């Protein structure tokens, strides 16, 4: 009986130590490696304001690394002292990596802000006003400057009709008719 208890204690201790050290090891690698690189961007046409409300969601560490790669400066979303700098960097980053065109006319996109959501970051943008579109064209290449396996899932919603598609690097263009 004693040997069974000892064996059970030994196995349990071994598993706990192994899993906790693996967790520490994988946390230290999180800035270097993810098993997948995925984000999403939703373009939702608001018929009352006649604008597209745009929301992007990306892994926090991937976005930090993409900003560092592009601008050469490290920022940390979980540190309040970087908030103003992050807003400026994201404004520029979004301007470079997100375009919207409706009925053959490019729309101006305004950066609104961001919020942290656990291990993710939500980015909020809004287009200039436009009539309800018949054709929507997007160019989305978030994190393509960092990962050649990046996948962005794009949702376009106009008058309640939702069309979604995934864009795998290097494909950045999506065209939808409504």
Short mmCIF file of the C-alpha atoms (twelve columns), coordinates in Angstrom:
data_MODEL
# 
_entry.id   MODEL 
# 
loop_
_atom_site.group_PDB 
_atom_site.id 
_atom_site.type_symbol 
_atom_site.label_atom_id 
_atom_site.label_alt_id 
_atom_site.label_comp_id 
_atom_site.label_asym_id 
_atom_site.label_seq_id 
_atom_site.Cartn_x 
_atom_site.Cartn_y 
_atom_site.Cartn_z 
_atom_site.pdbx_PDB_model_num 
ATOM 1   C CA . UNK A 1   0.000   0.000  0.000   1 
ATOM 2   C CA . UNK A 2   2.817   2.373  0.874   1 
ATOM 3   C CA . UNK A 3   4.577   1.749  -2.425  1 
ATOM 4   C CA . UNK A 4   1.366   2.529  -4.403  1 
ATOM 5   C CA . UNK A 5   0.975   5.821  -2.520  1 
ATOM 6   C CA . UNK A 6   4.630   6.652  -3.056  1 
ATOM 7   C CA . UNK A 7   4.344   5.817  -6.756  1 
ATOM 8   C CA . UNK A 8   1.170   7.938  -7.098  1 
ATOM 9   C CA . UNK A 9   2.833   10.823 -5.219  1 
ATOM 10  C CA . UNK A 10  5.940   10.540 -7.393  1 
ATOM 11  C CA . UNK A 11  3.962   10.495 -10.656 1 
ATOM 12  C CA . UNK A 12  1.756   13.417 -9.564  1 
ATOM 13  C CA . UNK A 13  4.761   15.485 -8.476  1 
ATOM 14  C CA . UNK A 14  6.591   14.690 -11.688 1 
ATOM 15  C CA . UNK A 15  3.591   15.727 -13.816 1 
ATOM 16  C CA . UNK A 16  3.039   18.968 -11.895 1 
ATOM 17  C CA . UNK A 17  6.708   19.940 -12.142 1 
ATOM 18  C CA . UNK A 18  6.897   18.988 -15.812 1 
ATOM 19  C CA . UNK A 19  3.740   20.893 -16.737 1 
ATOM 20  C CA . UNK A 20  4.691   23.993 -14.756 1 
ATOM 21  C CA . UNK A 21  8.170   24.091 -16.260 1 
ATOM 22  C CA . UNK A 22  6.673   23.557 -19.746 1 
ATOM 23  C CA . UNK A 23  4.273   26.437 -19.090 1 
ATOM 24  C CA . UNK A 24  7.171   28.685 -18.037 1 
ATOM 25  C CA . UNK A 25  9.171   27.595 -21.066 1 
ATOM 26  C CA . UNK A 26  6.279   28.132 -23.477 1 
ATOM 27  C CA . UNK A 27  5.556   31.543 -21.915 1 
ATOM 28  C CA . UNK A 28  9.142   32.576 -22.524 1 
ATOM 29  C CA . UNK A 29  8.750   31.500 -26.151 1 
ATOM 30  C CA . UNK A 30  5.427   33.262 -26.675 1 
ATOM 31  C CA . UNK A 31  7.146   36.320 -28.122 1 
ATOM 32  C CA . UNK A 32  8.996   34.106 -30.581 1 
ATOM 33  C CA . UNK A 33  6.515   31.401 -31.558 1 
ATOM 34  C CA . UNK A 34  2.796   30.777 -31.865 1 
ATOM 35  C CA . UNK A 35  1.415   27.605 -33.333 1 
ATOM 36  C CA . UNK A 36  -0.730  29.807 -35.572 1 
ATOM 37  C CA . UNK A 37  -1.007  33.472 -36.569 1 
ATOM 38  C CA . UNK A 38  -4.558  34.640 -37.025 1 
ATOM 39  C CA . UNK A 39  -6.521  37.852 -36.693 1 
ATOM 40  C CA . UNK A 40  -9.918  39.130 -37.688 1 
ATOM 41  C CA . UNK A 41  -11.307 42.349 -39.107 1 
ATOM 42  C CA . UNK A 42  -15.002 43.197 -39.290 1 
ATOM 43  C CA . UNK A 43  -16.408 45.936 -41.538 1 
ATOM 44  C CA . UNK A 44  -19.960 46.661 -40.363 1 
ATOM 45  C CA . UNK A 45  -21.955 49.221 -42.335 1 
ATOM 46  C CA . UNK A 46  -24.085 51.359 -40.002 1 
ATOM 47  C CA . UNK A 47  -27.057 52.661 -42.004 1 
ATOM 48  C CA . UNK A 48  -27.828 55.371 -39.411 1 
ATOM 49  C CA . UNK A 49  -24.395 57.009 -39.518 1 
ATOM 50  C CA . UNK A 50  -23.686 55.822 -43.090 1 
ATOM 51  C CA . UNK A 51  -20.226 54.716 -41.994 1 
ATOM 52  C CA . UNK A 52  -18.379 51.445 -41.693 1 
ATOM 53  C CA . UNK A 53  -17.559 50.599 -38.094 1 
ATOM 54  C CA . UNK A 54  -14.363 48.568 -38.286 1 
ATOM 55  C CA . UNK A 55  -13.020 46.315 -35.555 1 
ATOM 56  C CA . UNK A 56  -9.800  44.323 -35.712 1 
ATOM 57  C CA . UNK A 57  -8.745  41.678 -33.201 1 
ATOM 58  C CA . UNK A 58  -5.194  40.356 -32.963 1 
ATOM 59  C CA . UNK A 59  -2.980  38.553 -30.481 1 
ATOM 60  C CA . UNK A 60  -1.383  41.128 -28.194 1 
ATOM 61  C CA . UNK A 61  2.184   39.833 -28.458 1 
ATOM 62  C CA . UNK A 62  1.976   39.489 -32.250 1 
ATOM 63  C CA . UNK A 63  0.801   43.072 -32.594 1 
ATOM 64  C CA . UNK A 64  3.540   44.330 -30.238 1 
ATOM 65  C CA . UNK A 65  6.131   42.494 -32.320 1 
ATOM 66  C CA . UNK A 66  4.689   43.770 -35.623 1 
ATOM 67  C CA . UNK A 67  4.837   47.368 -34.361 1 
ATOM 68  C CA . UNK A 68  8.411   46.855 -33.172 1 
ATOM 69  C CA . UNK A 69  9.397   45.319 -36.520 1 
ATOM 70  C CA . UNK A 70  7.857   48.180 -38.522 1 
ATOM 71  C CA . UNK A 71  8.810   51.168 -36.354 1 
ATOM 72  C CA . UNK A 72  11.909  49.928 -34.507 1 
ATOM 73  C CA . UNK A 73  10.546  50.748 -31.059 1 
ATOM 74  C CA . UNK A 74  9.247   48.360 -28.418 1 
ATOM 75  C CA . UNK A 75  5.883   49.059 -26.779 1 
ATOM 76  C CA . UNK A 76  3.885   47.031 -24.277 1 
ATOM 77  C CA . UNK A 77  0.109   47.055 -24.316 1 
ATOM 78  C CA . UNK A 78  -0.106  46.093 -20.641 1 
ATOM 79  C CA . UNK A 79  1.905   49.143 -19.565 1 
ATOM 80  C CA . UNK A 80  -0.074  52.405 -19.285 1 
ATOM 81  C CA . UNK A 81  2.991   54.561 -20.000 1 
ATOM 82  C CA . UNK A 82  2.965   53.362 -23.641 1 
ATOM 83  C CA . UNK A 83  -0.708  54.137 -24.340 1 
ATOM 84  C CA . UNK A 84  -0.176  57.446 -26.209 1 
ATOM 85  C CA . UNK A 85  2.712   56.007 -28.220 1 
ATOM 86  C CA . UNK A 86  0.708   52.871 -29.060 1 
ATOM 87  C CA . UNK A 87  -2.190  55.011 -30.296 1 
ATOM 88  C CA . UNK A 88  0.140   56.899 -32.646 1 
ATOM 89  C CA . UNK A 89  1.801   53.712 -33.904 1 
ATOM 90  C CA . UNK A 90  -1.521  51.930 -34.438 1 
ATOM 91  C CA . UNK A 91  -2.942  54.934 -36.282 1 
ATOM 92  C CA . UNK A 92  -0.031  54.796 -38.706 1 
ATOM 93  C CA . UNK A 93  -0.011  50.977 -38.895 1 
ATOM 94  C CA . UNK A 94  -3.719  50.827 -39.709 1 
ATOM 95  C CA . UNK A 95  -3.286  53.490 -42.369 1 
ATOM 96  C CA . UNK A 96  -0.611  51.359 -44.053 1 
ATOM 97  C CA . UNK A 97  -2.254  47.935 -43.736 1 
ATOM 98  C CA . UNK A 98  -5.994  48.540 -44.141 1 
ATOM 99  C CA . UNK A 99  -7.840  50.075 -47.086 1 
ATOM 100 C CA . UNK A 100 -11.553 50.242 -47.865 1 
ATOM 101 C CA . UNK A 101 -13.239 51.039 -51.143 1 
ATOM 102 C CA . UNK A 102 -16.961 51.132 -51.887 1 
ATOM 103 C CA . UNK A 103 -18.464 51.373 -55.345 1 
ATOM 104 C CA . UNK A 104 -14.992 52.189 -56.784 1 
ATOM 105 C CA . UNK A 105 -14.312 55.033 -54.291 1 
ATOM 106 C CA . UNK A 106 -11.642 54.837 -51.589 1 
ATOM 107 C CA . UNK A 107 -12.965 55.786 -48.164 1 
ATOM 108 C CA . UNK A 108 -10.980 57.672 -45.558 1 
ATOM 109 C CA . UNK A 109 -10.517 55.562 -42.425 1 
ATOM 110 C CA . UNK A 110 -10.267 57.203 -39.012 1 
ATOM 111 C CA . UNK A 111 -8.467  55.487 -36.159 1 
ATOM 112 C CA . UNK A 112 -10.621 55.571 -32.996 1 
ATOM 113 C CA . UNK A 113 -8.561  53.643 -30.453 1 
ATOM 114 C CA . UNK A 114 -7.774  50.250 -28.973 1 
ATOM 115 C CA . UNK A 115 -8.533  48.142 -25.944 1 
ATOM 116 C CA . UNK A 116 -6.829  45.130 -24.469 1 
ATOM 117 C CA . UNK A 117 -8.879  41.978 -24.125 1 
ATOM 118 C CA . UNK A 118 -6.870  39.438 -22.133 1 
ATOM 119 C CA . UNK A 119 -4.256  38.168 -24.631 1 
ATOM 120 C CA . UNK A 120 -5.764  40.087 -27.552 1 
ATOM 121 C CA . UNK A 121 -6.055  43.675 -28.701 1 
ATOM 122 C CA . UNK A 122 -9.187  45.147 -30.270 1 
ATOM 123 C CA . UNK A 123 -8.618  48.028 -32.680 1 
ATOM 124 C CA . UNK A 124 -11.479 50.407 -33.518 1 
ATOM 125 C CA . UNK A 125 -11.768 52.437 -36.717 1 
ATOM 126 C CA . UNK A 126 -14.530 54.196 -38.638 1 
ATOM 127 C CA . UNK A 127 -14.877 55.153 -42.286 1 
ATOM 128 C CA . UNK A 128 -16.092 58.429 -43.674 1 
ATOM 129 C CA . UNK A 129 -19.799 58.506 -44.560 1 
ATOM 130 C CA . UNK A 130 -20.945 56.753 -47.700 1 
ATOM 131 C CA . UNK A 131 -24.196 55.597 -49.247 1 
ATOM 132 C CA . UNK A 132 -25.124 51.930 -48.785 1 
ATOM 133 C CA . UNK A 133 -22.630 50.177 -51.066 1 
ATOM 134 C CA . UNK A 134 -23.305 47.640 -53.777 1 
ATOM 135 C CA . UNK A 135 -19.634 46.631 -53.961 1 
ATOM 136 C CA . UNK A 136 -17.109 46.571 -51.104 1 
ATOM 137 C CA . UNK A 137 -13.381 46.102 -51.667 1 
ATOM 138 C CA . UNK A 138 -10.884 45.711 -48.848 1 
ATOM 139 C CA . UNK A 139 -7.129  45.393 -48.602 1 
ATOM 140 C CA . UNK A 140 -6.100  43.945 -45.253 1 
ATOM 141 C CA . UNK A 141 -2.522  42.929 -44.529 1 
ATOM 142 C CA . UNK A 142 -2.235  43.202 -40.753 1 
ATOM 143 C CA . UNK A 143 0.827   41.367 -39.416 1 
ATOM 144 C CA . UNK A 144 2.032   40.454 -42.930 1 
ATOM 145 C CA . UNK A 145 5.142   42.491 -42.124 1 
ATOM 146 C CA . UNK A 146 5.959   39.921 -39.436 1 
ATOM 147 C CA . UNK A 147 4.529   36.524 -40.433 1 
ATOM 148 C CA . UNK A 148 4.413   34.746 -43.764 1 
ATOM 149 C CA . UNK A 149 1.759   32.368 -42.414 1 
ATOM 150 C CA . UNK A 150 -0.626  35.086 -41.171 1 
ATOM 151 C CA . UNK A 151 -4.325  34.451 -41.747 1 
ATOM 152 C CA . UNK A 152 -6.851  37.287 -41.431 1 
ATOM 153 C CA . UNK A 153 -10.538 36.460 -41.288 1 
ATOM 154 C CA . UNK A 154 -12.554 39.262 -42.865 1 
ATOM 155 C CA . UNK A 155 -16.255 39.903 -42.215 1 
ATOM 156 C CA . UNK A 156 -18.182 42.462 -44.245 1 
ATOM 157 C CA . UNK A 157 -21.715 43.302 -43.134 1 
ATOM 158 C CA . UNK A 158 -24.017 45.543 -45.167 1 
ATOM 159 C CA . UNK A 159 -27.712 45.908 -44.331 1 
ATOM 160 C CA . UNK A 160 -27.604 42.794 -42.174 1 
ATOM 161 C CA . UNK A 161 -26.051 40.621 -44.909 1 
ATOM 162 C CA . UNK A 162 -22.777 39.136 -43.702 1 
ATOM 163 C CA . UNK A 163 -20.071 37.825 -46.028 1 
ATOM 164 C CA . UNK A 164 -16.887 36.348 -44.617 1 
ATOM 165 C CA . UNK A 165 -13.671 35.016 -46.036 1 
ATOM 166 C CA . UNK A 166 -10.168 34.234 -44.873 1 
ATOM 167 C CA . UNK A 167 -7.130  35.853 -46.392 1 
ATOM 168 C CA . UNK A 168 -3.875  33.934 -46.156 1 
ATOM 169 C CA . UNK A 169 -0.548  35.695 -46.636 1 
ATOM 170 C CA . UNK A 170 0.227   37.148 -49.163 1 
ATOM 171 C CA . UNK A 171 -3.386  37.575 -50.342 1 
ATOM 172 C CA . UNK A 172 -4.758  40.858 -48.998 1 
ATOM 173 C CA . UNK A 173 -7.632  41.747 -51.329 1 
ATOM 174 C CA . UNK A 174 -11.290 40.908 -50.894 1 
ATOM 175 C CA . UNK A 175 -14.201 41.946 -53.126 1 
ATOM 176 C CA . UNK A 176 -17.845 41.426 -52.204 1 
ATOM 177 C CA . UNK A 177 -21.086 42.470 -53.894 1 
ATOM 178 C CA . UNK A 178 -24.200 43.316 -51.906 1 
# 
